Amino acid sequence: MAIAYAKLYELILKKVKDEKEAREFYDVIIELMKEGKIEVKNELKDELRGELATKEDVKYLEGKIDMVKKELEYKLIIHTLIILFAIIITNPNAIELIKLLFGFK
């Protein structure tokens, strides 16, 4: 990069012929380049901030996932109990097995 700056200064000096004026042109060009870099950097940062997930977004989504997971676990338990209850009620052998397990005659 330093070589490019030196070549730029030499080119300006060759065309302008006055070292003081060439230096002023060079300084203005360098300043414009720095401002352009800062502007591009800020635009890129703003654009990426809008596109990428932040830590707050990740925490919010983790909370939602945990909530949905708990809801599904609850529903699974309820459905399992309903199925077991249906099997016990509809199967006469299951009723006899339960009576034997709990000591009823």
Gaussian input, Z-matrix of N, CA and C with variables (Angstrom, degrees):
# hf/3-21g

backbone

0 1
 N
 C     1     B1
 C     2     B2     1     A1
 N     3     B3     2     A2     1     D1
 C     4     B4     3     A3     2     D2
 C     5     B5     4     A4     3     D3
 N     6     B6     5     A5     4     D4
 C     7     B7     6     A6     5     D5
 C     8     B8     7     A7     6     D6
 N     9     B9     8     A8     7     D7
 C    10    B10     9     A9     8     D8
 C    11    B11    10    A10     9     D9
 N    12    B12    11    A11    10    D10
 C    13    B13    12    A12    11    D11
 C    14    B14    13    A13    12    D12
 N    15    B15    14    A14    13    D13
 C    16    B16    15    A15    14    D14
 C    17    B17    16    A16    15    D15
 N    18    B18    17    A17    16    D16
 C    19    B19    18    A18    17    D17
 C    20    B20    19    A19    18    D18
 N    21    B21    20    A20    19    D19
 C    22    B22    21    A21    20    D20
 C    23    B23    22    A22    21    D21
 N    24    B24    23    A23    22    D22
 C    25    B25    24    A24    23    D23
 C    26    B26    25    A25    24    D24
 N    27    B27    26    A26    25    D25
 C    28    B28    27    A27    26    D26
 C    29    B29    28    A28    27    D27
 N    30    B30    29    A29    28    D28
 C    31    B31    30    A30    29    D29
 C    32    B32    31    A31    30    D30
 N    33    B33    32    A32    31    D31
 C    34    B34    33    A33    32    D32
 C    35    B35    34    A34    33    D33
 N    36    B36    35    A35    34    D34
 C    37    B37    36    A36    35    D35
 C    38    B38    37    A37    36    D36
 N    39    B39    38    A38    37    D37
 C    40    B40    39    A39    38    D38
 C    41    B41    40    A40    39    D39
 N    42    B42    41    A41    40    D40
 C    43    B43    42    A42    41    D41
 C    44    B44    43    A43    42    D42
 N    45    B45    44    A44    43    D43
 C    46    B46    45    A45    44    D44
 C    47    B47    46    A46    45    D45
 N    48    B48    47    A47    46    D46
 C    49    B49    48    A48    47    D47
 C    50    B50    49    A49    48    D48
 N    51    B51    50    A50    49    D49
 C    52    B52    51    A51    50    D50
 C    53    B53    52    A52    51    D51
 N    54    B54    53    A53    52    D52
 C    55    B55    54    A54    53    D53
 C    56    B56    55    A55    54    D54
 N    57    B57    56    A56    55    D55
 C    58    B58    57    A57    56    D56
 C    59    B59    58    A58    57    D57
 N    60    B60    59    A59    58    D58
 C    61    B61    60    A60    59    D59
 C    62    B62    61    A61    60    D60
 N    63    B63    62    A62    61    D61
 C    64    B64    63    A63    62    D62
 C    65    B65    64    A64    63    D63
 N    66    B66    65    A65    64    D64
 C    67    B67    66    A66    65    D65
 C    68    B68    67    A67    66    D66
 N    69    B69    68    A68    67    D67
 C    70    B70    69    A69    68    D68
 C    71    B71    70    A70    69    D69
 N    72    B72    71    A71    70    D70
 C    73    B73    72    A72    71    D71
 C    74    B74    73    A73    72    D72
 N    75    B75    74    A74    73    D73
 C    76    B76    75    A75    74    D74
 C    77    B77    76    A76    75    D75
 N    78    B78    77    A77    76    D76
 C    79    B79    78    A78    77    D77
 C    80    B80    79    A79    78    D78
 N    81    B81    80    A80    79    D79
 C    82    B82    81    A81    80    D80
 C    83    B83    82    A82    81    D81
 N    84    B84    83    A83    82    D82
 C    85    B85    84    A84    83    D83
 C    86    B86    85    A85    84    D84
 N    87    B87    86    A86    85    D85
 C    88    B88    87    A87    86    D86
 C    89    B89    88    A88    87    D87
 N    90    B90    89    A89    88    D88
 C    91    B91    90    A90    89    D89
 C    92    B92    91    A91    90    D90
 N    93    B93    92    A92    91    D91
 C    94    B94    93    A93    92    D92
 C    95    B95    94    A94    93    D93
 N    96    B96    95    A95    94    D94
 C    97    B97    96    A96    95    D95
 C    98    B98    97    A97    96    D96
 N    99    B99    98    A98    97    D97
 C   100   B100    99    A99    98    D98
 C   101   B101   100   A100    99    D99
 N   102   B102   101   A101   100   D100
 C   103   B103   102   A102   101   D101
 C   104   B104   103   A103   102   D102
 N   105   B105   104   A104   103   D103
 C   106   B106   105   A105   104   D104
 C   107   B107   106   A106   105   D105
 N   108   B108   107   A107   106   D106
 C   109   B109   108   A108   107   D107
 C   110   B110   109   A109   108   D108
 N   111   B111   110   A110   109   D109
 C   112   B112   111   A111   110   D110
 C   113   B113   112   A112   111   D111
 N   114   B114   113   A113   112   D112
 C   115   B115   114   A114   113   D113
 C   116   B116   115   A115   114   D114
 N   117   B117   116   A116   115   D115
 C   118   B118   117   A117   116   D116
 C   119   B119   118   A118   117   D117
 N   120   B120   119   A119   118   D118
 C   121   B121   120   A120   119   D119
 C   122   B122   121   A121   120   D120
 N   123   B123   122   A122   121   D121
 C   124   B124   123   A123   122   D122
 C   125   B125   124   A124   123   D123
 N   126   B126   125   A125   124   D124
 C   127   B127   126   A126   125   D125
 C   128   B128   127   A127   126   D126
 N   129   B129   128   A128   127   D127
 C   130   B130   129   A129   128   D128
 C   131   B131   130   A130   129   D129
 N   132   B132   131   A131   130   D130
 C   133   B133   132   A132   131   D131
 C   134   B134   133   A133   132   D132
 N   135   B135   134   A134   133   D133
 C   136   B136   135   A135   134   D134
 C   137   B137   136   A136   135   D135
 N   138   B138   137   A137   136   D136
 C   139   B139   138   A138   137   D137
 C   140   B140   139   A139   138   D138
 N   141   B141   140   A140   139   D139
 C   142   B142   141   A141   140   D140
 C   143   B143   142   A142   141   D141
 N   144   B144   143   A143   142   D142
 C   145   B145   144   A144   143   D143
 C   146   B146   145   A145   144   D144
 N   147   B147   146   A146   145   D145
 C   148   B148   147   A147   146   D146
 C   149   B149   148   A148   147   D147
 N   150   B150   149   A149   148   D148
 C   151   B151   150   A150   149   D149
 C   152   B152   151   A151   150   D150
 N   153   B153   152   A152   151   D151
 C   154   B154   153   A153   152   D152
 C   155   B155   154   A154   153   D153
 N   156   B156   155   A155   154   D154
 C   157   B157   156   A156   155   D155
 C   158   B158   157   A157   156   D156
 N   159   B159   158   A158   157   D157
 C   160   B160   159   A159   158   D158
 C   161   B161   160   A160   159   D159
 N   162   B162   161   A161   160   D160
 C   163   B163   162   A162   161   D161
 C   164   B164   163   A163   162   D162
 N   165   B165   164   A164   163   D163
 C   166   B166   165   A165   164   D164
 C   167   B167   166   A166   165   D165
 N   168   B168   167   A167   166   D166
 C   169   B169   168   A168   167   D167
 C   170   B170   169   A169   168   D168
 N   171   B171   170   A170   169   D169
 C   172   B172   171   A171   170   D170
 C   173   B173   172   A172   171   D171
 N   174   B174   173   A173   172   D172
 C   175   B175   174   A174   173   D173
 C   176   B176   175   A175   174   D174
 N   177   B177   176   A176   175   D175
 C   178   B178   177   A177   176   D176
 C   179   B179   178   A178   177   D177
 N   180   B180   179   A179   178   D178
 C   181   B181   180   A180   179   D179
 C   182   B182   181   A181   180   D180
 N   183   B183   182   A182   181   D181
 C   184   B184   183   A183   182   D182
 C   185   B185   184   A184   183   D183
 N   186   B186   185   A185   184   D184
 C   187   B187   186   A186   185   D185
 C   188   B188   187   A187   186   D186
 N   189   B189   188   A188   187   D187
 C   190   B190   189   A189   188   D188
 C   191   B191   190   A190   189   D189
 N   192   B192   191   A191   190   D190
 C   193   B193   192   A192   191   D191
 C   194   B194   193   A193   192   D192
 N   195   B195   194   A194   193   D193
 C   196   B196   195   A195   194   D194
 C   197   B197   196   A196   195   D195
 N   198   B198   197   A197   196   D196
 C   199   B199   198   A198   197   D197
 C   200   B200   199   A199   198   D198
 N   201   B201   200   A200   199   D199
 C   202   B202   201   A201   200   D200
 C   203   B203   202   A202   201   D201
 N   204   B204   203   A203   202   D202
 C   205   B205   204   A204   203   D203
 C   206   B206   205   A205   204   D204
 N   207   B207   206   A206   205   D205
 C   208   B208   207   A207   206   D206
 C   209   B209   208   A208   207   D207
 N   210   B210   209   A209   208   D208
 C   211   B211   210   A210   209   D209
 C   212   B212   211   A211   210   D210
 N   213   B213   212   A212   211   D211
 C   214   B214   213   A213   212   D212
 C   215   B215   214   A214   213   D213
 N   216   B216   215   A215   214   D214
 C   217   B217   216   A216   215   D215
 C   218   B218   217   A217   216   D216
 N   219   B219   218   A218   217   D217
 C   220   B220   219   A219   218   D218
 C   221   B221   220   A220   219   D219
 N   222   B222   221   A221   220   D220
 C   223   B223   222   A222   221   D221
 C   224   B224   223   A223   222   D222
 N   225   B225   224   A224   223   D223
 C   226   B226   225   A225   224   D224
 C   227   B227   226   A226   225   D225
 N   228   B228   227   A227   226   D226
 C   229   B229   228   A228   227   D227
 C   230   B230   229   A229   228   D228
 N   231   B231   230   A230   229   D229
 C   232   B232   231   A231   230   D230
 C   233   B233   232   A232   231   D231
 N   234   B234   233   A233   232   D232
 C   235   B235   234   A234   233   D233
 C   236   B236   235   A235   234   D234
 N   237   B237   236   A236   235   D235
 C   238   B238   237   A237   236   D236
 C   239   B239   238   A238   237   D237
 N   240   B240   239   A239   238   D238
 C   241   B241   240   A240   239   D239
 C   242   B242   241   A241   240   D240
 N   243   B243   242   A242   241   D241
 C   244   B244   243   A243   242   D242
 C   245   B245   244   A244   243   D243
 N   246   B246   245   A245   244   D244
 C   247   B247   246   A246   245   D245
 C   248   B248   247   A247   246   D246
 N   249   B249   248   A248   247   D247
 C   250   B250   249   A249   248   D248
 C   251   B251   250   A250   249   D249
 N   252   B252   251   A251   250   D250
 C   253   B253   252   A252   251   D251
 C   254   B254   253   A253   252   D252
 N   255   B255   254   A254   253   D253
 C   256   B256   255   A255   254   D254
 C   257   B257   256   A256   255   D255
 N   258   B258   257   A257   256   D256
 C   259   B259   258   A258   257   D257
 C   260   B260   259   A259   258   D258
 N   261   B261   260   A260   259   D259
 C   262   B262   261   A261   260   D260
 C   263   B263   262   A262   261   D261
 N   264   B264   263   A263   262   D262
 C   265   B265   264   A264   263   D263
 C   266   B266   265   A265   264   D264
 N   267   B267   266   A266   265   D265
 C   268   B268   267   A267   266   D266
 C   269   B269   268   A268   267   D267
 N   270   B270   269   A269   268   D268
 C   271   B271   270   A270   269   D269
 C   272   B272   271   A271   270   D270
 N   273   B273   272   A272   271   D271
 C   274   B274   273   A273   272   D272
 C   275   B275   274   A274   273   D273
 N   276   B276   275   A275   274   D274
 C   277   B277   276   A276   275   D275
 C   278   B278   277   A277   276   D276
 N   279   B279   278   A278   277   D277
 C   280   B280   279   A279   278   D278
 C   281   B281   280   A280   279   D279
 N   282   B282   281   A281   280   D280
 C   283   B283   282   A282   281   D281
 C   284   B284   283   A283   282   D282
 N   285   B285   284   A284   283   D283
 C   286   B286   285   A285   284   D284
 C   287   B287   286   A286   285   D285
 N   288   B288   287   A287   286   D286
 C   289   B289   288   A288   287   D287
 C   290   B290   289   A289   288   D288
 N   291   B291   290   A290   289   D289
 C   292   B292   291   A291   290   D290
 C   293   B293   292   A292   291   D291
 N   294   B294   293   A293   292   D292
 C   295   B295   294   A294   293   D293
 C   296   B296   295   A295   294   D294
 N   297   B297   296   A296   295   D295
 C   298   B298   297   A297   296   D296
 C   299   B299   298   A298   297   D297
 N   300   B300   299   A299   298   D298
 C   301   B301   300   A300   299   D299
 C   302   B302   301   A301   300   D300
 N   303   B303   302   A302   301   D301
 C   304   B304   303   A303   302   D302
 C   305   B305   304   A304   303   D303
 N   306   B306   305   A305   304   D304
 C   307   B307   306   A306   305   D305
 C   308   B308   307   A307   306   D306
 N   309   B309   308   A308   307   D307
 C   310   B310   309   A309   308   D308
 C   311   B311   310   A310   309   D309
 N   312   B312   311   A311   310   D310
 C   313   B313   312   A312   311   D311
 C   314   B314   313   A313   312   D312

   B1=1.4425
   B2=1.5272
   B3=1.3321
   B4=1.4665
   B5=1.5268
   B6=1.3226
   B7=1.4683
   B8=1.5260
   B9=1.3216
   B10=1.4652
   B11=1.5255
   B12=1.3323
   B13=1.4634
   B14=1.5277
   B15=1.3215
   B16=1.4619
   B17=1.5267
   B18=1.3218
   B19=1.4637
   B20=1.5250
   B21=1.3164
   B22=1.4608
   B23=1.5244
   B24=1.3242
   B25=1.4667
   B26=1.5265
   B27=1.3341
   B28=1.4663
   B29=1.5267
   B30=1.3406
   B31=1.4597
   B32=1.5296
   B33=1.3178
   B34=1.4716
   B35=1.5230
   B36=1.3233
   B37=1.4671
   B38=1.5251
   B39=1.3283
   B40=1.4592
   B41=1.5364
   B42=1.3296
   B43=1.4645
   B44=1.5299
   B45=1.3404
   B46=1.4620
   B47=1.5269
   B48=1.2828
   B49=1.4732
   B50=1.5239
   B51=1.3110
   B52=1.4593
   B53=1.5220
   B54=1.3283
   B55=1.4654
   B56=1.5283
   B57=1.3144
   B58=1.4649
   B59=1.5339
   B60=1.3284
   B61=1.4625
   B62=1.5277
   B63=1.3139
   B64=1.4686
   B65=1.5261
   B66=1.3235
   B67=1.4719
   B68=1.5304
   B69=1.3364
   B70=1.4628
   B71=1.5320
   B72=1.3492
   B73=1.4692
   B74=1.5287
   B75=1.3175
   B76=1.4656
   B77=1.5294
   B78=1.3310
   B79=1.4729
   B80=1.5325
   B81=1.3316
   B82=1.4680
   B83=1.5298
   B84=1.3091
   B85=1.4711
   B86=1.5243
   B87=1.3262
   B88=1.4689
   B89=1.5279
   B90=1.3224
   B91=1.4692
   B92=1.5298
   B93=1.3300
   B94=1.4679
   B95=1.5316
   B96=1.3165
   B97=1.4683
   B98=1.5279
   B99=1.3264
   B100=1.4664
   B101=1.5264
   B102=1.3379
   B103=1.4660
   B104=1.5235
   B105=1.3334
   B106=1.4642
   B107=1.5197
   B108=1.3347
   B109=1.4673
   B110=1.5247
   B111=1.3252
   B112=1.4683
   B113=1.5235
   B114=1.3297
   B115=1.4674
   B116=1.5277
   B117=1.3158
   B118=1.4669
   B119=1.5222
   B120=1.3222
   B121=1.4647
   B122=1.5308
   B123=1.3222
   B124=1.4695
   B125=1.5272
   B126=1.3314
   B127=1.4668
   B128=1.5255
   B129=1.3156
   B130=1.4624
   B131=1.5225
   B132=1.3221
   B133=1.4649
   B134=1.5236
   B135=1.3294
   B136=1.4688
   B137=1.5232
   B138=1.3207
   B139=1.4630
   B140=1.5256
   B141=1.3180
   B142=1.4647
   B143=1.5238
   B144=1.3159
   B145=1.4613
   B146=1.5272
   B147=1.3179
   B148=1.4513
   B149=1.5223
   B150=1.3193
   B151=1.4623
   B152=1.5224
   B153=1.3109
   B154=1.4591
   B155=1.5222
   B156=1.3150
   B157=1.4697
   B158=1.5286
   B159=1.3160
   B160=1.4541
   B161=1.5222
   B162=1.3118
   B163=1.4664
   B164=1.5238
   B165=1.3277
   B166=1.4647
   B167=1.5302
   B168=1.3408
   B169=1.4660
   B170=1.5201
   B171=1.3273
   B172=1.4633
   B173=1.5269
   B174=1.3346
   B175=1.4689
   B176=1.5225
   B177=1.3202
   B178=1.4659
   B179=1.5288
   B180=1.3278
   B181=1.4634
   B182=1.5261
   B183=1.3287
   B184=1.4674
   B185=1.5236
   B186=1.3210
   B187=1.4631
   B188=1.5209
   B189=1.3364
   B190=1.4672
   B191=1.5279
   B192=1.3240
   B193=1.4672
   B194=1.5186
   B195=1.3279
   B196=1.4687
   B197=1.5236
   B198=1.3272
   B199=1.4598
   B200=1.5314
   B201=1.3185
   B202=1.4660
   B203=1.5264
   B204=1.3256
   B205=1.4686
   B206=1.5287
   B207=1.3275
   B208=1.4670
   B209=1.5244
   B210=1.3368
   B211=1.4634
   B212=1.5265
   B213=1.3263
   B214=1.4651
   B215=1.5257
   B216=1.3297
   B217=1.4668
   B218=1.5295
   B219=1.3187
   B220=1.4628
   B221=1.5303
   B222=1.3309
   B223=1.4640
   B224=1.5294
   B225=1.3286
   B226=1.4636
   B227=1.5249
   B228=1.3062
   B229=1.4697
   B230=1.5262
   B231=1.3148
   B232=1.4702
   B233=1.5306
   B234=1.3244
   B235=1.4637
   B236=1.5302
   B237=1.3161
   B238=1.4647
   B239=1.5235
   B240=1.3229
   B241=1.4674
   B242=1.5266
   B243=1.3178
   B244=1.4685
   B245=1.5233
   B246=1.3220
   B247=1.4718
   B248=1.5218
   B249=1.3308
   B250=1.4705
   B251=1.5243
   B252=1.3149
   B253=1.4625
   B254=1.5302
   B255=1.3321
   B256=1.4670
   B257=1.5233
   B258=1.3229
   B259=1.4702
   B260=1.5160
   B261=1.3169
   B262=1.4681
   B263=1.5223
   B264=1.3108
   B265=1.4677
   B266=1.5303
   B267=1.3037
   B268=1.4664
   B269=1.5200
   B270=1.3062
   B271=1.4627
   B272=1.5291
   B273=1.3326
   B274=1.4683
   B275=1.5293
   B276=1.3024
   B277=1.4635
   B278=1.5292
   B279=1.3154
   B280=1.4610
   B281=1.5207
   B282=1.3144
   B283=1.4623
   B284=1.5260
   B285=1.3235
   B286=1.4686
   B287=1.5295
   B288=1.3230
   B289=1.4646
   B290=1.5276
   B291=1.2973
   B292=1.4686
   B293=1.5217
   B294=1.3393
   B295=1.4670
   B296=1.5168
   B297=1.3242
   B298=1.4651
   B299=1.5320
   B300=1.3174
   B301=1.4679
   B302=1.5218
   B303=1.3090
   B304=1.4569
   B305=1.5229
   B306=1.3164
   B307=1.4575
   B308=1.5050
   B309=1.3019
   B310=1.4677
   B311=1.5286
   B312=1.3420
   B313=1.4659
   B314=1.4792
   A1=110.19
   A2=115.91
   A3=119.45
   A4=110.51
   A5=116.79
   A6=120.53
   A7=109.77
   A8=116.60
   A9=120.25
   A10=110.56
   A11=116.92
   A12=120.01
   A13=110.42
   A14=116.64
   A15=120.39
   A16=110.58
   A17=116.90
   A18=120.41
   A19=110.68
   A20=117.02
   A21=121.11
   A22=110.06
   A23=116.63
   A24=120.33
   A25=110.62
   A26=117.63
   A27=121.09
   A28=111.17
   A29=116.78
   A30=120.80
   A31=110.77
   A32=116.49
   A33=120.02
   A34=109.98
   A35=116.82
   A36=121.25
   A37=110.91
   A38=116.87
   A39=120.88
   A40=110.76
   A41=116.95
   A42=120.64
   A43=112.66
   A44=116.95
   A45=120.16
   A46=111.65
   A47=118.44
   A48=125.92
   A49=114.23
   A50=118.60
   A51=121.39
   A52=107.90
   A53=116.18
   A54=120.33
   A55=111.77
   A56=117.63
   A57=120.56
   A58=110.67
   A59=116.67
   A60=120.90
   A61=110.78
   A62=116.13
   A63=120.66
   A64=109.76
   A65=115.35
   A66=119.48
   A67=110.46
   A68=117.46
   A69=120.93
   A70=110.92
   A71=116.32
   A72=119.75
   A73=111.26
   A74=114.50
   A75=120.16
   A76=110.34
   A77=116.57
   A78=120.13
   A79=111.80
   A80=116.32
   A81=120.15
   A82=110.36
   A83=116.71
   A84=120.33
   A85=110.55
   A86=117.04
   A87=120.84
   A88=110.09
   A89=117.01
   A90=120.99
   A91=110.71
   A92=116.71
   A93=120.32
   A94=111.17
   A95=115.90
   A96=119.44
   A97=110.65
   A98=117.26
   A99=120.41
   A100=111.15
   A101=116.41
   A102=119.91
   A103=110.82
   A104=115.99
   A105=120.37
   A106=111.45
   A107=116.63
   A108=120.60
   A109=110.80
   A110=116.10
   A111=120.25
   A112=110.00
   A113=116.63
   A114=120.35
   A115=110.92
   A116=116.79
   A117=120.67
   A118=110.18
   A119=116.43
   A120=120.45
   A121=110.75
   A122=116.95
   A123=120.60
   A124=111.69
   A125=116.89
   A126=119.97
   A127=110.66
   A128=116.27
   A129=121.05
   A130=110.95
   A131=116.14
   A132=120.35
   A133=110.93
   A134=117.01
   A135=120.65
   A136=111.55
   A137=116.08
   A138=120.25
   A139=111.02
   A140=117.04
   A141=120.58
   A142=111.10
   A143=117.40
   A144=120.63
   A145=110.05
   A146=117.02
   A147=120.92
   A148=112.79
   A149=117.69
   A150=121.36
   A151=113.56
   A152=117.67
   A153=120.77
   A154=111.16
   A155=115.04
   A156=120.57
   A157=109.73
   A158=115.68
   A159=120.61
   A160=109.37
   A161=116.40
   A162=120.49
   A163=110.68
   A164=116.25
   A165=119.84
   A166=110.72
   A167=116.25
   A168=119.97
   A169=110.98
   A170=116.15
   A171=120.83
   A172=110.41
   A173=117.20
   A174=120.22
   A175=111.05
   A176=117.06
   A177=121.20
   A178=110.08
   A179=116.52
   A180=120.26
   A181=111.70
   A182=117.41
   A183=119.75
   A184=110.42
   A185=117.07
   A186=120.99
   A187=111.69
   A188=115.95
   A189=119.27
   A190=110.86
   A191=117.09
   A192=120.86
   A193=110.17
   A194=117.13
   A195=120.05
   A196=111.18
   A197=116.81
   A198=120.86
   A199=110.55
   A200=117.24
   A201=121.31
   A202=110.23
   A203=116.49
   A204=120.83
   A205=110.53
   A206=116.94
   A207=120.57
   A208=111.26
   A209=116.32
   A210=119.67
   A211=110.94
   A212=116.73
   A213=120.45
   A214=111.58
   A215=117.14
   A216=119.95
   A217=110.20
   A218=117.22
   A219=121.83
   A220=110.29
   A221=116.67
   A222=120.45
   A223=110.98
   A224=117.46
   A225=121.17
   A226=110.89
   A227=116.96
   A228=120.75
   A229=110.11
   A230=117.21
   A231=121.49
   A232=110.41
   A233=116.91
   A234=120.10
   A235=111.52
   A236=116.98
   A237=120.42
   A238=110.44
   A239=117.09
   A240=120.16
   A241=111.57
   A242=117.20
   A243=120.48
   A244=110.50
   A245=116.71
   A246=120.45
   A247=110.78
   A248=117.17
   A249=119.80
   A250=110.84
   A251=117.40
   A252=121.07
   A253=110.49
   A254=116.98
   A255=120.73
   A256=110.98
   A257=117.12
   A258=120.41
   A259=110.32
   A260=116.45
   A261=120.37
   A262=110.61
   A263=117.58
   A264=120.61
   A265=111.41
   A266=117.74
   A267=120.50
   A268=113.99
   A269=118.82
   A270=121.33
   A271=109.52
   A272=117.93
   A273=119.72
   A274=112.66
   A275=118.06
   A276=120.53
   A277=111.06
   A278=117.33
   A279=121.02
   A280=110.36
   A281=117.42
   A282=120.78
   A283=109.92
   A284=116.82
   A285=121.02
   A286=110.41
   A287=117.72
   A288=121.54
   A289=110.71
   A290=117.73
   A291=121.37
   A292=110.40
   A293=117.04
   A294=120.22
   A295=110.51
   A296=116.90
   A297=120.20
   A298=111.25
   A299=117.06
   A300=120.81
   A301=111.96
   A302=117.85
   A303=121.13
   A304=113.35
   A305=117.21
   A306=121.29
   A307=115.09
   A308=118.07
   A309=120.47
   A310=109.28
   A311=116.08
   A312=118.28
   A313=111.27
   D1=-39.02
   D2=-179.95
   D3=-64.33
   D4=-32.62
   D5=178.68
   D6=-66.43
   D7=-40.24
   D8=178.95
   D9=-63.83
   D10=-38.94
   D11=178.48
   D12=-65.54
   D13=-41.01
   D14=179.40
   D15=-64.70
   D16=-42.36
   D17=178.50
   D18=-64.56
   D19=-39.20
   D20=177.63
   D21=-61.13
   D22=-45.38
   D23=-179.94
   D24=-63.18
   D25=-43.64
   D26=179.50
   D27=-62.17
   D28=-40.90
   D29=179.41
   D30=-63.97
   D31=-43.90
   D32=178.58
   D33=-63.88
   D34=-43.84
   D35=-179.57
   D36=-62.29
   D37=-38.40
   D38=179.95
   D39=-65.10
   D40=-39.83
   D41=-177.21
   D42=-79.46
   D43=-35.42
   D44=-173.94
   D45=-88.79
   D46=-34.81
   D47=179.02
   D48=75.41
   D49=-15.24
   D50=178.22
   D51=-107.02
   D52=121.88
   D53=-173.66
   D54=-64.38
   D55=-38.26
   D56=-179.17
   D57=-66.49
   D58=-44.72
   D59=178.28
   D60=-65.52
   D61=-41.05
   D62=178.97
   D63=-61.18
   D64=-41.60
   D65=179.25
   D66=-63.86
   D67=-40.61
   D68=178.52
   D69=-63.24
   D70=-45.73
   D71=176.92
   D72=-59.43
   D73=-44.86
   D74=-179.46
   D75=-60.23
   D76=-46.48
   D77=-179.77
   D78=-62.02
   D79=-40.64
   D80=179.15
   D81=-64.72
   D82=-43.93
   D83=179.88
   D84=-63.14
   D85=-43.94
   D86=179.22
   D87=-62.46
   D88=-42.01
   D89=179.09
   D90=-62.89
   D91=-42.38
   D92=177.50
   D93=-62.67
   D94=-40.04
   D95=178.97
   D96=-64.68
   D97=-41.62
   D98=179.12
   D99=-64.45
   D100=-42.70
   D101=178.04
   D102=-62.31
   D103=-40.05
   D104=178.17
   D105=-63.54
   D106=-41.00
   D107=178.13
   D108=-62.45
   D109=-44.62
   D110=-179.23
   D111=-64.31
   D112=-41.75
   D113=-179.93
   D114=-64.26
   D115=-44.83
   D116=178.67
   D117=-64.08
   D118=-41.19
   D119=179.49
   D120=-61.74
   D121=-45.31
   D122=179.79
   D123=-65.63
   D124=-40.84
   D125=177.91
   D126=-63.18
   D127=-43.53
   D128=179.54
   D129=-63.85
   D130=-42.13
   D131=178.89
   D132=-62.38
   D133=-44.68
   D134=178.79
   D135=-63.67
   D136=-41.91
   D137=-179.74
   D138=-65.59
   D139=-43.62
   D140=179.41
   D141=-67.49
   D142=-36.79
   D143=179.11
   D144=-60.94
   D145=-37.31
   D146=178.84
   D147=-73.99
   D148=-27.87
   D149=-175.41
   D150=-91.29
   D151=-35.28
   D152=-174.21
   D153=-92.63
   D154=153.18
   D155=178.98
   D156=-76.90
   D157=137.59
   D158=176.49
   D159=-92.34
   D160=171.85
   D161=178.54
   D162=-61.61
   D163=-35.96
   D164=178.69
   D165=-65.31
   D166=-39.72
   D167=177.69
   D168=-62.08
   D169=-42.96
   D170=-179.19
   D171=-64.49
   D172=-43.83
   D173=179.07
   D174=-63.58
   D175=-40.99
   D176=179.03
   D177=-61.77
   D178=-45.61
   D179=-179.55
   D180=-67.43
   D181=-36.70
   D182=176.16
   D183=-61.80
   D184=-40.54
   D185=177.74
   D186=-62.89
   D187=-43.04
   D188=178.52
   D189=-64.78
   D190=-40.46
   D191=179.66
   D192=-63.44
   D193=-43.56
   D194=178.36
   D195=-61.70
   D196=-40.59
   D197=179.91
   D198=-63.90
   D199=-44.73
   D200=179.22
   D201=-65.45
   D202=-37.85
   D203=178.72
   D204=-61.86
   D205=-44.65
   D206=178.95
   D207=-64.11
   D208=-40.59
   D209=177.70
   D210=-61.55
   D211=-43.08
   D212=179.89
   D213=-66.51
   D214=-39.60
   D215=177.28
   D216=-61.79
   D217=-42.83
   D218=178.90
   D219=-62.17
   D220=-46.46
   D221=179.34
   D222=-62.84
   D223=-38.81
   D224=179.20
   D225=-63.08
   D226=-42.40
   D227=178.50
   D228=-63.65
   D229=-45.40
   D230=179.68
   D231=-61.07
   D232=-46.71
   D233=-179.55
   D234=-64.39
   D235=-39.34
   D236=178.25
   D237=-62.91
   D238=-44.39
   D239=178.85
   D240=-64.13
   D241=-39.43
   D242=178.12
   D243=-63.14
   D244=-44.40
   D245=179.40
   D246=-63.45
   D247=-45.48
   D248=178.70
   D249=-61.85
   D250=-42.13
   D251=178.91
   D252=-62.99
   D253=-41.52
   D254=178.91
   D255=-64.82
   D256=-40.02
   D257=178.21
   D258=-64.16
   D259=-43.86
   D260=-178.44
   D261=-64.49
   D262=-41.82
   D263=-176.99
   D264=-71.05
   D265=-38.94
   D266=-174.76
   D267=-86.73
   D268=-13.63
   D269=-177.04
   D270=-110.39
   D271=113.36
   D272=-179.39
   D273=-66.19
   D274=-29.90
   D275=178.65
   D276=-68.56
   D277=-33.29
   D278=178.74
   D279=-66.38
   D280=-37.31
   D281=178.56
   D282=-64.50
   D283=-42.97
   D284=177.98
   D285=-63.37
   D286=-39.39
   D287=178.80
   D288=-64.07
   D289=-42.38
   D290=178.48
   D291=-64.01
   D292=-40.90
   D293=177.57
   D294=-60.77
   D295=-40.71
   D296=179.30
   D297=-68.62
   D298=-40.53
   D299=-178.38
   D300=-65.17
   D301=-39.18
   D302=-178.03
   D303=-93.66
   D304=1.75
   D305=174.78
   D306=82.90
   D307=16.43
   D308=175.70
   D309=-86.27
   D310=151.13
   D311=178.43
   D312=-111.70

